Amino acid sequence: MPERLQKIIAAAGIASRRKAEEMIAAGEVTVNGKVVAELGAKADPEHDHIKVRGKLIKPQLGKQEKVYLLLNKPVGYLTSKADPHNRQLVMDLVGKYRSQVHPVGRLDFNSEGLLLLTNDGDFTHLITTAAEHVPKRYEVKVKGKPSHEQIERLRRGMVIDGRRSAPAEIRWTEESATNAWFEVVLYEGRNQQIRKMFDLVGHSVIKLRRVAIGFLRDERLPLGAWRELSDEEVKRFFRTYGKKKTPAAGSKQSVRTAV
């Protein structure tokens, strides 16, 4: 049955739908030998030969067992499946799943904390397109001590790269003579948003750690370690943020942690 190309690519575990759309627009996807650059284009994964960057998508990939991972990302790892500069990738940390999953959203190179990875296109779509409903919680250390007025500016939302950000929750937690610590909750996911926010008020970020994605926290997960989400955790994401939508069967029930 014909489906949108970005959905086929996401279901194959190659990339999120958003990234798949970028690949299509860049002319990196072919159907039966012809480049397809239209985002609304459809294909039949059972009968058409679909290639992404020259690699054939096999129909059975879309039927593979669903995998949902939670990684505690260390600083110095790129949230990507590949890098032309040969930097360390988050994919290098997830063992046997390296070639099966893709990151859900982003966490920048110099930040640490919780990151989801999966091969389920519907799950990726849920988390990345319902950003205003899936809060991300961060612990942030900044240079100096922002004033009350500066924090209010951050809370209201700011113009970043020509577009106003959504309001954020910001709570002071600690300070020293030279630094301050805050808990920040975002309801959207823009590139290096917290760093850019604090730069705009003159207090650059020294350390940033994501400690929660929606209801999901795991203080026992060491840096560089990962575990599989339980079936109940996956279902709760769909139930809480997907308007009662339930995930496809096949997610694993076992929960493992590995360094």
DRENPA-3360 file (N, C-alpha, C; in nm, 2 decimals, always signed):
BEGIN
1 = MPERLQKI = +0.08/-0.12/+0.00/+0.00/+0.00/+0.00/+0.09/+0.12/+0.00 ~ +0.06/+0.22/-0.09/+0.14/+0.34/-0.10/+0.14/+0.42/+0.03 ~ +0.25/+0.47/+0.08/+0.26/+0.56/+0.20/+0.35/+0.67/+0.17 ~ +0.34/+0.78/+0.25/+0.43/+0.89/+0.23/+0.58/+0.85/+0.25 ~ +0.67/+0.90/+0.17/+0.81/+0.85/+0.18/+0.87/+0.88/+0.32 ~ +0.84/+1.00/+0.38/+0.90/+1.02/+0.51/+0.85/+0.92/+0.61 ~ +0.73/+0.87/+0.60/+0.68/+0.77/+0.70/+0.75/+0.64/+0.67 ~ +0.77/+0.60/+0.55/+0.84/+0.48/+0.52/+0.99/+0.48/+0.57;
9 = IAAAGIAS = +1.05/+0.60/+0.55/+1.19/+0.61/+0.60/+1.20/+0.61/+0.75 ~ +1.10/+0.67/+0.82/+1.10/+0.67/+0.96/+1.07/+0.53/+1.02 ~ +0.98/+0.46/+0.95/+0.94/+0.33/+1.00/+1.06/+0.23/+0.98 ~ +1.15/+0.26/+0.89/+1.26/+0.17/+0.86/+1.37/+0.20/+0.97 ~ +1.35/+0.30/+1.05/+1.45/+0.33/+1.16/+1.57/+0.40/+1.11 ~ +1.56/+0.46/+0.99/+1.67/+0.54/+0.93/+1.68/+0.68/+0.99 ~ +1.57/+0.74/+1.01/+1.57/+0.88/+1.06/+1.43/+0.91/+1.11 ~ +1.42/+1.02/+1.18/+1.29/+1.07/+1.22/+1.22/+1.13/+1.10;
17 = RRKAEEMI = +1.09/+1.15/+1.11/+1.01/+1.20/+0.99/+1.07/+1.34/+0.95 ~ +1.10/+1.42/+1.05/+1.15/+1.55/+1.02/+1.28/+1.54/+0.94 ~ +1.37/+1.46/+0.99/+1.50/+1.44/+0.92/+1.48/+1.38/+0.78 ~ +1.38/+1.28/+0.77/+1.35/+1.22/+0.64/+1.30/+1.33/+0.54 ~ +1.22/+1.42/+0.59/+1.18/+1.53/+0.50/+1.29/+1.61/+0.45 ~ +1.39/+1.63/+0.53/+1.51/+1.71/+0.49/+1.59/+1.63/+0.39 ~ +1.60/+1.50/+0.41/+1.66/+1.41/+0.31/+1.59/+1.41/+0.17 ~ +1.46/+1.41/+0.18/+1.38/+1.41/+0.05/+1.41/+1.54/-0.02;
25 = AAGEVTVN = +1.39/+1.65/+0.05/+1.41/+1.79/-0.01/+1.55/+1.81/-0.06 ~ +1.65/+1.74/+0.00/+1.79/+1.75/-0.05/+1.82/+1.66/-0.17 ~ +1.72/+1.58/-0.21/+1.74/+1.49/-0.33/+1.82/+1.36/-0.29 ~ +1.81/+1.32/-0.17/+1.89/+1.20/-0.12/+1.80/+1.08/-0.13 ~ +1.68/+1.09/-0.18/+1.59/+0.97/-0.18/+1.55/+0.94/-0.32 ~ +1.56/+0.81/-0.36/+1.52/+0.77/-0.50/+1.41/+0.66/-0.49 ~ +1.32/+0.66/-0.58/+1.22/+0.56/-0.59/+1.23/+0.50/-0.73 ~ +1.26/+0.37/-0.74/+1.28/+0.30/-0.87/+1.38/+0.38/-0.96;
33 = GKVVAELG = +1.49/+0.43/-0.90/+1.60/+0.49/-0.97/+1.58/+0.64/-1.00 ~ +1.47/+0.70/-0.96/+1.44/+0.84/-0.99/+1.44/+0.92/-0.86 ~ +1.51/+1.03/-0.86/+1.51/+1.12/-0.74/+1.37/+1.17/-0.72 ~ +1.33/+1.16/-0.59/+1.20/+1.22/-0.55/+1.22/+1.33/-0.45 ~ +1.19/+1.45/-0.48/+1.21/+1.56/-0.39/+1.09/+1.63/-0.34 ~ +0.97/+1.57/-0.37/+0.84/+1.63/-0.32/+0.80/+1.56/-0.19 ~ +0.77/+1.65/-0.09/+0.74/+1.59/+0.04/+0.62/+1.51/+0.05 ~ +0.52/+1.54/-0.04/+0.40/+1.47/-0.04/+0.40/+1.34/-0.12;
41 = AKADPEHD = +0.52/+1.30/-0.18/+0.53/+1.19/-0.27/+0.51/+1.06/-0.18 ~ +0.45/+0.96/-0.25/+0.42/+0.83/-0.19/+0.49/+0.72/-0.27 ~ +0.51/+0.61/-0.20/+0.56/+0.49/-0.26/+0.51/+0.36/-0.18 ~ +0.53/+0.25/-0.25/+0.49/+0.12/-0.19/+0.61/+0.05/-0.14 ~ +0.64/+0.04/-0.02/+0.76/-0.03/+0.03/+0.77/-0.18/-0.01 ~ +0.66/-0.24/-0.04/+0.65/-0.38/-0.07/+0.69/-0.40/-0.22 ~ +0.67/-0.30/-0.30/+0.70/-0.32/-0.45/+0.80/-0.22/-0.51 ~ +0.81/-0.10/-0.45/+0.90/-0.01/-0.51/+1.04/-0.02/-0.45;
49 = HIKVRGKL = +1.14/+0.01/-0.53/+1.28/+0.01/-0.48/+1.31/+0.15/-0.43 ~ +1.32/+0.17/-0.29/+1.34/+0.30/-0.23/+1.48/+0.30/-0.17 ~ +1.55/+0.40/-0.21/+1.69/+0.41/-0.16/+1.71/+0.55/-0.09 ~ +1.78/+0.55/+0.02/+1.82/+0.67/+0.09/+1.97/+0.68/+0.09 ~ +2.02/+0.78/+0.03/+2.16/+0.80/+0.01/+2.23/+0.67/-0.04 ~ +2.16/+0.61/-0.14/+2.21/+0.50/-0.21/+2.18/+0.36/-0.15 ~ +2.13/+0.36/-0.03/+2.10/+0.24/+0.05/+1.96/+0.20/+0.03 ~ +1.94/+0.07/-0.01/+1.80/+0.02/-0.03/+1.73/+0.00/+0.10;
57 = IKPQLGKQ = +1.60/+0.05/+0.11/+1.52/+0.02/+0.22/+1.45/-0.12/+0.19 ~ +1.47/-0.21/+0.28/+1.41/-0.34/+0.26/+1.27/-0.35/+0.33 ~ +1.17/-0.40/+0.27/+1.03/-0.40/+0.33/+1.03/-0.45/+0.47 ~ +1.11/-0.56/+0.50/+1.10/-0.62/+0.63/+1.15/-0.53/+0.74 ~ +1.23/-0.42/+0.71/+1.27/-0.33/+0.81/+1.16/-0.26/+0.88 ~ +1.05/-0.23/+0.80/+0.94/-0.17/+0.86/+0.86/-0.25/+0.95 ~ +0.89/-0.38/+0.95/+0.82/-0.48/+1.04/+0.90/-0.53/+1.15 ~ +1.02/-0.47/+1.17/+1.11/-0.52/+1.27/+1.05/-0.49/+1.41;
65 = EKVYLLLN = +1.10/-0.56/+1.51/+1.06/-0.54/+1.65/+1.10/-0.40/+1.69 ~ +1.00/-0.33/+1.75/+1.02/-0.19/+1.80/+1.12/-0.19/+1.92 ~ +1.20/-0.09/+1.92/+1.30/-0.07/+2.02/+1.29/+0.07/+2.07 ~ +1.29/+0.08/+2.21/+1.28/+0.22/+2.27/+1.39/+0.22/+2.38 ~ +1.49/+0.31/+2.36/+1.60/+0.32/+2.45/+1.61/+0.46/+2.52 ~ +1.65/+0.46/+2.65/+1.68/+0.58/+2.72/+1.83/+0.58/+2.75 ~ +1.90/+0.68/+2.70/+2.05/+0.70/+2.71/+2.08/+0.82/+2.80 ~ +2.17/+0.80/+2.89/+2.22/+0.92/+2.97/+2.35/+0.96/+2.90;
73 = KPVGYLTS = +2.33/+1.06/+2.81/+2.44/+1.11/+2.72/+2.55/+1.19/+2.79 ~ +2.67/+1.15/+2.77/+2.78/+1.23/+2.83/+2.81/+1.35/+2.74 ~ +2.89/+1.45/+2.79/+2.94/+1.56/+2.71/+3.04/+1.50/+2.61 ~ +3.05/+1.56/+2.49/+3.14/+1.51/+2.39/+3.09/+1.41/+2.29 ~ +2.96/+1.39/+2.29/+2.90/+1.29/+2.20/+2.80/+1.37/+2.11 ~ +2.80/+1.35/+1.98/+2.71/+1.42/+1.89/+2.58/+1.34/+1.88 ~ +2.47/+1.41/+1.88/+2.34/+1.34/+1.87/+2.31/+1.33/+1.72 ~ +2.37/+1.23/+1.66/+2.35/+1.21/+1.51/+2.39/+1.06/+1.48;
81 = KADPHNRQ = +2.35/+1.02/+1.36/+2.39/+0.88/+1.32/+2.52/+0.88/+1.24 ~ +2.57/+1.00/+1.20/+2.69/+1.01/+1.13/+2.75/+1.15/+1.14 ~ +2.88/+1.16/+1.12/+2.95/+1.29/+1.13/+3.07/+1.29/+1.04 ~ +3.07/+1.39/+0.95/+3.19/+1.40/+0.85/+3.32/+1.43/+0.92 ~ +3.31/+1.48/+1.05/+3.43/+1.51/+1.12/+3.48/+1.40/+1.22 ~ +3.41/+1.29/+1.21/+3.45/+1.17/+1.29/+3.45/+1.20/+1.44 ~ +3.35/+1.28/+1.48/+3.34/+1.29/+1.63/+3.26/+1.18/+1.69 ~ +3.27/+1.16/+1.82/+3.20/+1.05/+1.88/+3.05/+1.07/+1.87;
89 = LVMDLVGK = +2.98/+0.96/+1.85/+2.83/+0.97/+1.83/+2.76/+0.89/+1.94 ~ +2.64/+0.94/+1.97/+2.56/+0.87/+2.07/+2.53/+0.73/+2.03 ~ +2.53/+0.70/+1.90/+2.51/+0.57/+1.85/+2.62/+0.47/+1.89 ~ +2.74/+0.52/+1.92/+2.85/+0.44/+1.97/+2.82/+0.38/+2.11 ~ +2.72/+0.44/+2.18/+2.70/+0.40/+2.32/+2.60/+0.29/+2.34 ~ +2.52/+0.26/+2.23/+2.40/+0.17/+2.25/+2.42/+0.03/+2.20 ~ +2.55/-0.01/+2.19/+2.58/-0.15/+2.16/+2.52/-0.21/+2.04 ~ +2.45/-0.32/+2.05/+2.39/-0.39/+1.93/+2.29/-0.31/+1.86;
97 = YRSQVHPV = +2.23/-0.21/+1.92/+2.12/-0.13/+1.86/+2.18/-0.02/+1.77 ~ +2.31/-0.01/+1.76/+2.37/+0.10/+1.70/+2.31/+0.13/+1.56 ~ +2.29/+0.03/+1.48/+2.25/+0.04/+1.34/+2.10/+0.04/+1.33 ~ +2.02/+0.02/+1.44/+1.88/+0.00/+1.44/+1.80/+0.12/+1.47 ~ +1.86/+0.21/+1.56/+1.78/+0.32/+1.61/+1.83/+0.45/+1.57 ~ +1.75/+0.56/+1.59/+1.79/+0.69/+1.57/+1.76/+0.78/+1.69 ~ +1.83/+0.89/+1.71/+1.79/+0.98/+1.82/+1.66/+1.04/+1.80 ~ +1.59/+1.06/+1.91/+1.46/+1.13/+1.91/+1.49/+1.28/+1.95;
105 = GRLDFNSE = +1.49/+1.37/+1.86/+1.52/+1.51/+1.90/+1.67/+1.52/+1.91 ~ +1.72/+1.62/+1.98/+1.86/+1.65/+1.99/+1.90/+1.69/+2.13 ~ +2.03/+1.67/+2.16/+2.09/+1.72/+2.28/+2.23/+1.76/+2.24 ~ +2.27/+1.88/+2.25/+2.39/+1.93/+2.19/+2.52/+1.87/+2.24 ~ +2.63/+1.88/+2.16/+2.75/+1.82/+2.19/+2.81/+1.84/+2.33 ~ +2.79/+1.96/+2.38/+2.85/+2.00/+2.51/+2.75/+1.98/+2.62 ~ +2.64/+1.92/+2.60/+2.54/+1.90/+2.70/+2.53/+1.75/+2.74 ~ +2.48/+1.72/+2.86/+2.46/+1.58/+2.90/+2.32/+1.56/+2.94;
113 = GLLLLTND = +2.29/+1.43/+2.96/+2.16/+1.40/+3.01/+2.08/+1.30/+2.93 ~ +1.95/+1.30/+2.96/+1.86/+1.20/+2.90/+1.83/+1.22/+2.76 ~ +1.83/+1.11/+2.68/+1.81/+1.12/+2.53/+1.74/+0.99/+2.50 ~ +1.63/+1.00/+2.42/+1.55/+0.88/+2.37/+1.61/+0.84/+2.23 ~ +1.61/+0.71/+2.21/+1.64/+0.66/+2.07/+1.54/+0.55/+2.04 ~ +1.51/+0.53/+1.92/+1.41/+0.43/+1.88/+1.42/+0.40/+1.73 ~ +1.35/+0.30/+1.69/+1.33/+0.27/+1.54/+1.18/+0.28/+1.51 ~ +1.10/+0.34/+1.60/+0.96/+0.35/+1.58/+0.93/+0.50/+1.53;
121 = GDFTHLIT = +0.89/+0.51/+1.41/+0.86/+0.64/+1.35/+0.75/+0.71/+1.42 ~ +0.64/+0.63/+1.46/+0.53/+0.70/+1.52/+0.57/+0.76/+1.66 ~ +0.66/+0.69/+1.73/+0.70/+0.73/+1.86/+0.78/+0.86/+1.84 ~ +0.87/+0.86/+1.75/+0.95/+0.98/+1.72/+0.87/+1.10/+1.68 ~ +0.77/+1.07/+1.60/+0.68/+1.18/+1.55/+0.60/+1.23/+1.67 ~ +0.56/+1.15/+1.76/+0.48/+1.19/+1.88/+0.57/+1.29/+1.97 ~ +0.69/+1.25/+1.99/+0.78/+1.33/+2.08/+0.82/+1.46/+2.02 ~ +0.86/+1.45/+1.89/+0.91/+1.57/+1.83/+0.81/+1.67/+1.78;
129 = TAAEHVPK = +0.69/+1.63/+1.75/+0.59/+1.72/+1.70/+0.49/+1.77/+1.80 ~ +0.49/+1.70/+1.92/+0.41/+1.74/+2.03/+0.49/+1.81/+2.14 ~ +0.59/+1.89/+2.09/+0.69/+1.95/+2.18/+0.63/+2.03/+2.29 ~ +0.52/+2.10/+2.25/+0.45/+2.19/+2.35/+0.38/+2.11/+2.46 ~ +0.37/+1.98/+2.44/+0.30/+1.89/+2.54/+0.40/+1.80/+2.61 ~ +0.52/+1.80/+2.57/+0.62/+1.71/+2.63/+0.73/+1.79/+2.69 ~ +0.72/+1.83/+2.81/+0.82/+1.92/+2.88/+0.95/+1.85/+2.89 ~ +1.06/+1.92/+2.87/+1.19/+1.87/+2.90/+1.25/+1.96/+3.01;
137 = RYEVKVKG = +1.31/+1.89/+3.11/+1.36/+1.95/+3.23/+1.51/+1.95/+3.24 ~ +1.57/+2.06/+3.27/+1.72/+2.08/+3.26/+1.77/+2.14/+3.39 ~ +1.89/+2.10/+3.43/+1.97/+2.16/+3.53/+2.07/+2.25/+3.46 ~ +2.08/+2.38/+3.50/+2.16/+2.47/+3.42/+2.25/+2.55/+3.52 ~ +2.38/+2.55/+3.49/+2.48/+2.64/+3.56/+2.52/+2.75/+3.47 ~ +2.52/+2.88/+3.52/+2.55/+2.99/+3.43/+2.66/+3.08/+3.50 ~ +2.73/+3.15/+3.42/+2.82/+3.25/+3.47/+2.75/+3.37/+3.53 ~ +2.80/+3.41/+3.64/+2.74/+3.53/+3.71/+2.61/+3.49/+3.77;
145 = KPSHEQIE = +2.53/+3.60/+3.81/+2.40/+3.59/+3.87/+2.30/+3.67/+3.80 ~ +2.22/+3.62/+3.71/+2.12/+3.70/+3.64/+2.02/+3.77/+3.74 ~ +1.98/+3.89/+3.70/+1.89/+3.96/+3.79/+1.75/+3.91/+3.77 ~ +1.66/+3.95/+3.86/+1.52/+3.91/+3.86/+1.46/+3.95/+3.73 ~ +1.49/+4.07/+3.68/+1.44/+4.12/+3.55/+1.48/+4.04/+3.43 ~ +1.61/+3.99/+3.44/+1.66/+3.91/+3.33/+1.59/+3.77/+3.33 ~ +1.57/+3.71/+3.45/+1.50/+3.58/+3.45/+1.35/+3.60/+3.40 ~ +1.29/+3.71/+3.43/+1.15/+3.73/+3.38/+1.15/+3.74/+3.23;
153 = RLRRGMVI = +1.25/+3.80/+3.17/+1.26/+3.80/+3.02/+1.27/+3.66/+2.97 ~ +1.35/+3.57/+3.03/+1.37/+3.44/+2.99/+1.24/+3.36/+3.00 ~ +1.17/+3.38/+3.11/+1.04/+3.31/+3.13/+0.93/+3.35/+3.03 ~ +0.93/+3.47/+2.99/+0.83/+3.52/+2.89/+0.85/+3.47/+2.75 ~ +0.97/+3.42/+2.72/+1.01/+3.39/+2.59/+1.09/+3.50/+2.52 ~ +1.18/+3.46/+2.43/+1.27/+3.56/+2.37/+1.28/+3.54/+2.22 ~ +1.32/+3.64/+2.15/+1.34/+3.62/+2.01/+1.48/+3.56/+1.98 ~ +1.48/+3.44/+1.93/+1.60/+3.36/+1.91/+1.61/+3.33/+1.76;
161 = DGRRSAPA = +1.71/+3.37/+1.69/+1.73/+3.35/+1.55/+1.61/+3.40/+1.47 ~ +1.55/+3.51/+1.51/+1.45/+3.57/+1.44/+1.31/+3.52/+1.47 ~ +1.29/+3.43/+1.57/+1.16/+3.38/+1.61/+1.15/+3.37/+1.76 ~ +1.03/+3.41/+1.81/+1.01/+3.42/+1.95/+0.99/+3.27/+2.00 ~ +1.06/+3.25/+2.11/+1.05/+3.12/+2.18/+0.92/+3.11/+2.27 ~ +0.88/+2.99/+2.30/+0.77/+2.98/+2.39/+0.81/+3.01/+2.53 ~ +0.72/+3.05/+2.62/+0.75/+3.07/+2.76/+0.81/+2.95/+2.82 ~ +0.90/+2.97/+2.92/+0.97/+2.87/+2.99/+0.95/+2.88/+3.14;
169 = EIRWTEES = +0.97/+2.77/+3.21/+0.96/+2.77/+3.35/+1.11/+2.78/+3.40 ~ +1.14/+2.87/+3.49/+1.28/+2.88/+3.54/+1.27/+2.90/+3.69 ~ +1.35/+2.82/+3.76/+1.35/+2.83/+3.90/+1.49/+2.83/+3.95 ~ +1.53/+2.93/+4.03/+1.66/+2.94/+4.09/+1.68/+2.83/+4.19 ~ +1.79/+2.76/+4.19/+1.82/+2.65/+4.29/+1.94/+2.68/+4.38 ~ +2.04/+2.75/+4.33/+2.16/+2.76/+4.41/+2.24/+2.88/+4.35 ~ +2.34/+2.93/+4.43/+2.43/+3.03/+4.37/+2.56/+3.04/+4.45 ~ +2.66/+3.08/+4.39/+2.79/+3.11/+4.46/+2.83/+3.25/+4.43;
177 = ATNAWFEV = +2.95/+3.28/+4.47/+3.00/+3.42/+4.44/+3.01/+3.45/+4.29 ~ +3.03/+3.35/+4.21/+3.05/+3.37/+4.07/+2.95/+3.30/+3.97 ~ +2.87/+3.21/+4.03/+2.78/+3.14/+3.94/+2.64/+3.12/+4.00 ~ +2.55/+3.08/+3.91/+2.41/+3.05/+3.96/+2.36/+2.92/+3.89 ~ +2.27/+2.85/+3.96/+2.22/+2.73/+3.91/+2.06/+2.74/+3.90 ~ +2.01/+2.69/+3.79/+1.86/+2.70/+3.77/+1.81/+2.57/+3.72 ~ +1.68/+2.55/+3.75/+1.60/+2.44/+3.69/+1.52/+2.50/+3.58 ~ +1.53/+2.45/+3.46/+1.46/+2.51/+3.34/+1.37/+2.41/+3.28;
185 = VLYEGRNQ = +1.25/+2.44/+3.25/+1.16/+2.35/+3.18/+1.12/+2.41/+3.05 ~ +1.14/+2.34/+2.94/+1.11/+2.39/+2.81/+0.99/+2.31/+2.75 ~ +0.91/+2.37/+2.67/+0.79/+2.31/+2.61/+0.81/+2.31/+2.46 ~ +0.93/+2.34/+2.41/+0.96/+2.33/+2.27/+1.10/+2.29/+2.26 ~ +1.15/+2.24/+2.14/+1.28/+2.19/+2.13/+1.36/+2.25/+2.02 ~ +1.42/+2.37/+2.04/+1.49/+2.44/+1.94/+1.64/+2.42/+1.96 ~ +1.72/+2.43/+1.86/+1.86/+2.40/+1.86/+1.93/+2.49/+1.96 ~ +2.00/+2.44/+2.07/+2.08/+2.51/+2.17/+1.99/+2.62/+2.23;
193 = QIRKMFDL = +1.87/+2.60/+2.25/+1.78/+2.71/+2.30/+1.82/+2.77/+2.43 ~ +1.85/+2.68/+2.53/+1.88/+2.74/+2.66/+2.01/+2.82/+2.66 ~ +2.11/+2.77/+2.58/+2.24/+2.84/+2.57/+2.21/+2.98/+2.51 ~ +2.13/+2.98/+2.40/+2.11/+3.11/+2.34/+2.03/+3.20/+2.42 ~ +1.93/+3.15/+2.50/+1.85/+3.23/+2.59/+1.94/+3.30/+2.69 ~ +2.03/+3.23/+2.76/+2.11/+3.29/+2.86/+2.22/+3.38/+2.80 ~ +2.27/+3.35/+2.68/+2.36/+3.44/+2.61/+2.30/+3.57/+2.59 ~ +2.17/+3.57/+2.56/+2.10/+3.70/+2.52/+2.09/+3.79/+2.65;
201 = VGHSVIKL = +2.09/+3.74/+2.77/+2.09/+3.82/+2.89/+2.23/+3.83/+2.95 ~ +2.33/+3.79/+2.88/+2.47/+3.81/+2.92/+2.52/+3.72/+3.03 ~ +2.46/+3.60/+3.04/+2.51/+3.50/+3.14/+2.52/+3.36/+3.07 ~ +2.64/+3.33/+3.01/+2.65/+3.21/+2.93/+2.65/+3.09/+3.02 ~ +2.60/+2.98/+2.95/+2.59/+2.85/+3.02/+2.72/+2.78/+3.04 ~ +2.75/+2.74/+3.16/+2.87/+2.66/+3.18/+2.85/+2.51/+3.17 ~ +2.73/+2.47/+3.23/+2.70/+2.33/+3.23/+2.55/+2.31/+3.21 ~ +2.51/+2.21/+3.13/+2.37/+2.19/+3.11/+2.34/+2.04/+3.11;
209 = RRVAIGFL = +2.24/+2.00/+3.18/+2.21/+1.86/+3.19/+2.06/+1.84/+3.18 ~ +2.01/+1.75/+3.09/+1.87/+1.72/+3.08/+1.84/+1.61/+3.18 ~ +1.74/+1.63/+3.27/+1.71/+1.54/+3.38/+1.58/+1.47/+3.36 ~ +1.49/+1.52/+3.27/+1.36/+1.46/+3.25/+1.31/+1.49/+3.11 ~ +1.24/+1.39/+3.06/+1.16/+1.41/+2.93/+1.02/+1.37/+2.97 ~ +0.93/+1.47/+2.97/+0.80/+1.44/+3.02/+0.80/+1.38/+3.16 ~ +0.73/+1.27/+3.18/+0.73/+1.20/+3.31/+0.85/+1.12/+3.34 ~ +0.94/+1.10/+3.23/+1.05/+1.01/+3.24/+1.17/+1.07/+3.30;
217 = RDERLPLG = +1.22/+1.01/+3.41/+1.34/+1.04/+3.48/+1.41/+0.91/+3.51 ~ +1.54/+0.92/+3.53/+1.62/+0.80/+3.58/+1.75/+0.85/+3.64 ~ +1.74/+0.88/+3.77/+1.86/+0.93/+3.84/+1.96/+0.82/+3.86 ~ +1.92/+0.69/+3.85/+2.01/+0.58/+3.87/+2.09/+0.54/+3.75 ~ +2.06/+0.60/+3.63/+2.13/+0.56/+3.51/+2.26/+0.64/+3.50 ~ +2.38/+0.57/+3.50/+2.51/+0.64/+3.49/+2.53/+0.70/+3.36 ~ +2.62/+0.80/+3.36/+2.66/+0.87/+3.23/+2.71/+0.76/+3.13 ~ +2.67/+0.77/+3.01/+2.71/+0.67/+2.91/+2.64/+0.54/+2.91;
225 = AWRELSDE = +2.54/+0.52/+3.00/+2.47/+0.40/+3.01/+2.33/+0.42/+2.95 ~ +2.27/+0.31/+2.91/+2.13/+0.31/+2.85/+2.05/+0.19/+2.91 ~ +1.92/+0.21/+2.89/+1.83/+0.10/+2.92/+1.71/+0.10/+2.82 ~ +1.64/-0.01/+2.81/+1.52/-0.01/+2.73/+1.40/+0.04/+2.81 ~ +1.31/+0.11/+2.75/+1.19/+0.15/+2.81/+1.10/+0.03/+2.83 ~ +1.03/+0.03/+2.94/+0.93/-0.08/+2.96/+0.81/-0.06/+2.87 ~ +0.73/-0.16/+2.84/+0.61/-0.15/+2.77/+0.52/-0.04/+2.83 ~ +0.51/-0.04/+2.96/+0.42/+0.06/+3.03/+0.47/+0.20/+3.01;
233 = EVKRFFRT = +0.60/+0.22/+3.01/+0.65/+0.36/+2.98/+0.62/+0.40/+2.84 ~ +0.64/+0.31/+2.74/+0.60/+0.35/+2.60/+0.45/+0.38/+2.59 ~ +0.37/+0.29/+2.65/+0.23/+0.32/+2.64/+0.19/+0.45/+2.71 ~ +0.26/+0.48/+2.82/+0.22/+0.60/+2.89/+0.25/+0.72/+2.81 ~ +0.36/+0.72/+2.73/+0.39/+0.83/+2.64/+0.28/+0.85/+2.54 ~ +0.23/+0.74/+2.48/+0.12/+0.75/+2.38/-0.01/+0.80/+2.45 ~ -0.03/+0.74/+2.57/-0.15/+0.77/+2.64/-0.15/+0.92/+2.69 ~ -0.04/+0.97/+2.73/-0.03/+1.10/+2.79/-0.02/+1.21/+2.68;
241 = YGKKKTPA = +0.06/+1.18/+2.58/+0.08/+1.29/+2.48/+0.02/+1.26/+2.34 ~ -0.03/+1.14/+2.32/-0.08/+1.10/+2.19/-0.23/+1.10/+2.18 ~ -0.31/+1.16/+2.27/-0.45/+1.17/+2.26/-0.51/+1.03/+2.25 ~ -0.47/+0.94/+2.35/-0.52/+0.81/+2.36/-0.47/+0.71/+2.26 ~ -0.38/+0.76/+2.17/-0.32/+0.67/+2.07/-0.23/+0.56/+2.14 ~ -0.25/+0.44/+2.09/-0.17/+0.33/+2.15/-0.06/+0.29/+2.05 ~ +0.06/+0.25/+2.10/+0.17/+0.21/+2.02/+0.15/+0.07/+1.95 ~ +0.22/+0.05/+1.84/+0.22/-0.08/+1.78/+0.28/-0.19/+1.87;
249 = AGSKQSVR = +0.23/-0.31/+1.86/+0.28/-0.42/+1.94/+0.42/-0.45/+1.90 ~ +0.50/-0.50/+2.00/+0.63/-0.54/+1.96/+0.74/-0.48/+2.05 ~ +0.71/-0.38/+2.13/+0.81/-0.32/+2.21/+0.86/-0.43/+2.32 ~ +0.98/-0.42/+2.36/+1.03/-0.52/+2.45/+1.00/-0.49/+2.59 ~ +0.98/-0.59/+2.67/+0.94/-0.57/+2.81/+1.06/-0.57/+2.90 ~ +1.17/-0.63/+2.86/+1.28/-0.63/+2.95/+1.34/-0.50/+2.97 ~ +1.40/-0.47/+3.08/+1.47/-0.34/+3.11/+1.62/-0.37/+3.15 ~ +1.71/-0.32/+3.07/+1.85/-0.35/+3.10/+1.93/-0.22/+3.11;
257 = TAV = +2.03/-0.22/+3.18/+2.12/-0.11/+3.19/+2.26/-0.16/+3.16 ~ +2.33/-0.09/+3.07/+2.46/-0.13/+3.03/+2.55/-0.01/+3.02 ~ +2.68/-0.02/+3.06/+2.77/+0.09/+3.05/+2.85/+0.07/+2.92;
% end
